[in-house]
Amino acid sequence: MTMVFKHLARAAAVTVVLTGSSLTALAQGTAGSAADDGIVVYNAQHASLTQAWADGFTRDTGIKVTLRKGGDMELGNQIVQEGAASPADVFVTENSPAMALVDKAGLFAPLAADVLAQTPENFRPANGHWTGVAARSTVFAYNTAKLKPEQLPKSLLDLADPSWKGRWAASPAGADFQAIVGALLQLKGEAATASWLKGVKDNAKPYKGNGVAMKAVNAGEVEGAVIYHYYYVGDQANTGENSKNVALHYFRNNDPGAFLSLSGAGVLASSKHKAEAQAFVKWMTGTKGQEILRDGNAYEYAIASGVASNAKLEPIAKLQAPKVTPETLNNKAVTDLMTAAGLL
Amino acid sequence: MTHPTLDPRTPAFRDAVHPGINAREDGARGEGAWRSPTAGEGWRWRRPNGPAAAIALAALVSLIALLPLGFVAWIAVQTGWDTVAALVFRPRVGELLVNTLLLELATLPPAIILAVALAWLTERSDLPGARLWAWLAVAPLAVPAFVHSYAWITVAPGLHGLSGATLVSVLAYFPFLYVPVAAQMRRLDPAMEDVAASLGLGPWEVFLRVVLPQLRLPICGGALLVGLHLLAEYGLYVMIQFDTFTTAIVDQFQSAYNGPAANMLAGVLVLCCLALLGAETAVRGNERYARVGSGAARLPDRRRLGNATLPALLVPALTAALSLGVPLVTLGRWLLIGGAAVWGPAVLGAIGQTALLALAGAALTTLAALPMAWLSVRAPGRLQRIMEACHYHVGALPGVVVALALVTITVRVALPLYQTVATVLLAYGLLFLPRALVGLRGSIAQAPVELERAAMSLGRTPFQAVRQTTLRLAAPGAAASMAMVALGIANELTATLMLAPNGTRTLATEFWSFTAELDYAGAAPYAVLMVLASLPLTFLLHAQSKRAAGR
């Protein structure tokens, strides 16, 4: 018996040698090295935007940045489950609810005063556990051949009306749409949100991703879609092939549909590189980081360090966004309501 | 570690005469005695110990393979009946069930008809260029399903819903039916058809009443494979805007991570898989299909198509145009649009990481399948059959179920393993264990057991004997197994997305993130590389199926 196992052990050893080198190589290529000489960023923002931030930061400071890709809520929930053992140093999201989730679990380290000072108070939570780094506006992107301006919905809530059945699109599984629902929940309460979601289930065609939804609007498969503004601006600046028949309708008037969603960044309390992590958040909200928003092709609003937004964007002051408290946006309640409505 | 027939005494006899022989021998013998057993005592330790070690190892692998299923059961118990009921018995689950059922019902019949028609044309008719058409009928397997949908969504942006999903599913998966059906057609004994014809049946009746019934096993097997893939597929249906359990689980995963809702959907999905397995067993039946009588069957005649040649040519030509032409033309177009700019160093990095993961995963999976493969050939029995089922069932589970189980298990109880290469490799091992097992078992069965016996009579220990004879002879089969596993890993998307360590970039995940941003030109290089890597393996598979049929 021992003999047999000895041989098996030898065979296993051969396999380990065979695969060992590849595993080492993989480990070197991935998390293993990053933990020691740099920071790990759980990134739910657009990969190209955060990569640009990370590259600029590394250029200025020499600190390496490793990105893990994922959705807002996927990574947020992941950090909560990882708890104190999380390998993440910084968490960057597209929307606020995932930041609120991690904050509620007490996993953020408070940001330093000089980091917070770069962002105006209305673009960050009062407790200072994380900060806004960029913002995006809810819009109704519509097909100009199918809808005249006077036929557009006055409020986001109108889209639950039976007259809109089958005419508009959304991406309900995405963090963006869920952030909008979160704002609605905060502004109008649970009953109104639940009944609106029921209307969404009846009326909206579900797509996977805002870009895909806009593409469907452009192709005329639906008349409009509830998405964020930059999908349109970005496509227009690029080839325009997914948006040539599309225009944006801003709801304004403090309507829930005028919700301005804050992208957040925070430093994890469990981070072993807090100084570097704080420096990265400071860099993102600093002049250079915000200028990437202004000059790059992310087309999200710059909100900090007094940097103006990209000139192609509707001025932030004209959006008439409703006042929402980002730190109490509750995505768990949103997904529960959406699951109950059959959207998830 | 030898076959029971090696020793004239049956195991039952041995146990009756020498109860507890294993324990005594294990404890008492020194290594020297093991190396040079005398002829008289050789039989006493060889047989019981060998299988015992292999059984222990196979049992360990079986237990690990039961992890995902056990996890789903455990989470159901943990969640509590009320929550389970609220999450399972809701309209959304009903919708997904209807969608999934409709997809299976809409996809399988056309796929079966297409596969049988192509198999008949390429194997039993005088269709011009039959060999070429046969290759072209297998080649779509080299195009990952989500690349098929990417091509189709480019060509026909309006494609969506059940009709779109069905079209792409049939085109992507019919080769799984074509390969076994064509192999079976090659080895049918034409004498049966002759008898039927001599009794007055026309050609169509002969086909329907004699040929088709003999295709039952390959059709059932192929349909099961297609059906399971339809349940597990993610990328294809996301692009085509069609919700199945798998896409809904990923939605839940992205919205609430590994919450109870995701896990309950996974539970229902597992039930769907089990239902499919059960349906296949019921339909397969247990008739005898082997020919009776001595001698070899003669080669079947090829029926002359005559005037029907041109219309008959349309079938394989149209199939090839839709299943290969569309993806290749689309890829070519995006490559041209992307130009040199899309071939950055990131592509090279993704190739490297994919190759390493595929290599490591294939080696480990094949090694893990080895004890079971050897046991099922050399020492079959009831326990072995149960363990074999444990090995096989996990391959029927969608990657999303396996990944969700491993995410939760590692994050809750084995955090050091969480998001590591080890966990991804474990997921690959679970998903592709059956592939490794099938190849290994076939080749071990072809290695004569007498060589093991001879080696042991020359003083080798059982393990040495197996290693120096059977394993060497089985090496080509093991290589084929590894190739099949590696191919699966190179194209795996869902489990990789959910489990991979920070910074992992495989061809599949990179392709996926580019298409998610609608950057189809940027995605093209990764798709091309996946196709190129898969092509040789696809042809290997085709060649093997021909060899298995003896032609």
Contacts between the chains, C-beta under 8 A, distances in Angstrom:
chain1	res1	chain2	res2	distance
A	1	B	22	7.7
A	1	B	26	4.5
A	1	B	49	5.5
A	1	B	52	7.2
A	1	B	53	6.6
A	2	B	26	7.5
A	2	B	31	7.7
A	3	B	31	6.6
A	3	B	34	4.9
A	3	B	461	5.4
A	3	B	463	7.0
A	4	B	1	7.1
A	4	B	49	6.3
A	4	B	50	7.0
A	4	B	53	4.2
A	4	B	461	7.3
A	4	B	462	6.7
A	4	B	463	5.0
A	5	B	53	6.6
A	7	B	461	7.2
A	7	B	463	4.0
A	7	B	464	6.8
A	7	B	467	6.9
A	8	B	53	7.0
A	8	B	57	7.0
A	8	B	463	7.0
A	11	B	367	7.2
A	11	B	467	7.4
A	12	B	367	7.2
A	15	B	363	5.4
A	15	B	364	6.6
A	15	B	367	5.1
A	18	B	359	7.9
A	18	B	360	8.0
A	18	B	363	5.3
A	19	B	359	6.9
A	19	B	360	3.9
A	19	B	363	5.2
A	19	B	364	6.3
A	22	B	356	3.9
A	22	B	357	7.8
A	22	B	359	5.6
A	22	B	360	4.8
A	23	B	356	7.7
A	23	B	360	6.0
A	23	B	421	5.6
A	25	B	352	7.6
A	25	B	356	5.8
A	26	B	353	6.5
A	26	B	356	5.3
A	26	B	357	6.9
A	26	B	360	7.7
A	26	B	421	5.0
A	26	B	501	7.7
A	26	B	504	7.7
A	27	B	421	6.5
A	27	B	501	7.8
A	29	B	349	7.4
A	29	B	352	7.6
A	29	B	353	6.2
A	29	B	503	6.6
A	29	B	504	8.0
A	30	B	421	7.5
A	30	B	501	4.4
A	30	B	502	5.8
A	30	B	503	4.2
A	30	B	504	5.6
A	31	B	419	7.0
A	31	B	501	4.9
A	31	B	502	4.2
A	31	B	503	6.2
A	34	B	502	6.7
A	34	B	503	6.9
A	40	B	502	5.9
A	46	B	517	7.8
A	47	B	513	6.7
A	47	B	517	8.0
A	66	B	502	5.6
A	66	B	503	5.4
A	67	B	502	7.6
A	67	B	503	7.3
A	68	B	502	4.2
A	68	B	503	7.1
A	69	B	513	6.8
A	71	B	254	4.3
A	71	B	255	7.9
A	73	B	254	6.4
A	73	B	255	5.2
A	73	B	256	6.3
A	73	B	257	6.8
A	74	B	253	6.4
A	74	B	254	4.9
A	74	B	255	7.9
A	74	B	257	5.8
A	76	B	257	7.9
A	77	B	256	6.3
A	77	B	257	3.1
A	77	B	258	7.4
A	77	B	259	7.6
A	78	B	257	5.9
A	78	B	411	7.5
A	81	B	257	7.0
A	81	B	258	7.5
A	81	B	411	4.6
A	81	B	412	7.2
A	82	B	411	6.5
A	82	B	415	7.2
A	82	B	418	7.3
A	85	B	415	5.0
A	87	B	419	7.2
A	87	B	502	6.8
A	172	B	251	7.9
A	173	B	250	8.0
A	173	B	251	3.7
A	173	B	254	5.9
A	173	B	255	6.0
A	174	B	254	7.7
A	175	B	254	7.6
A	175	B	255	7.8
A	178	B	255	6.4
A	205	B	241	7.8
A	206	B	241	7.6
A	206	B	243	7.3
A	207	B	241	6.1
A	208	B	238	4.8
A	208	B	239	7.8
A	208	B	241	7.0
A	208	B	247	7.6
A	209	B	516	6.1
A	211	B	516	7.9
A	211	B	517	6.8
A	211	B	518	4.7
A	212	B	241	7.8
A	212	B	518	7.2
A	215	B	157	7.0
A	215	B	518	6.8
A	219	B	157	5.5
A	219	B	158	6.3
A	221	B	158	6.3
A	221	B	160	7.7
A	242	B	518	6.5
A	331	B	255	7.6
A	331	B	256	7.9
A	332	B	256	7.2
A	335	B	252	7.9
A	335	B	255	4.8
A	335	B	256	4.8
A	335	B	259	7.7
A	335	B	261	7.8
A	338	B	255	7.5
A	339	B	87	7.7
A	339	B	90	7.9
A	339	B	92	7.4
A	339	B	252	7.7
A	339	B	261	5.4
A	340	B	90	7.8
A	342	B	90	6.9
A	342	B	91	5.1
A	342	B	92	4.0
A	342	B	95	7.1
A	343	B	92	7.8
A	344	B	92	7.2
A	344	B	248	7.2
A	344	B	251	5.7
A	344	B	252	5.8
A	344	B	255	5.9
A	344	B	261	7.1
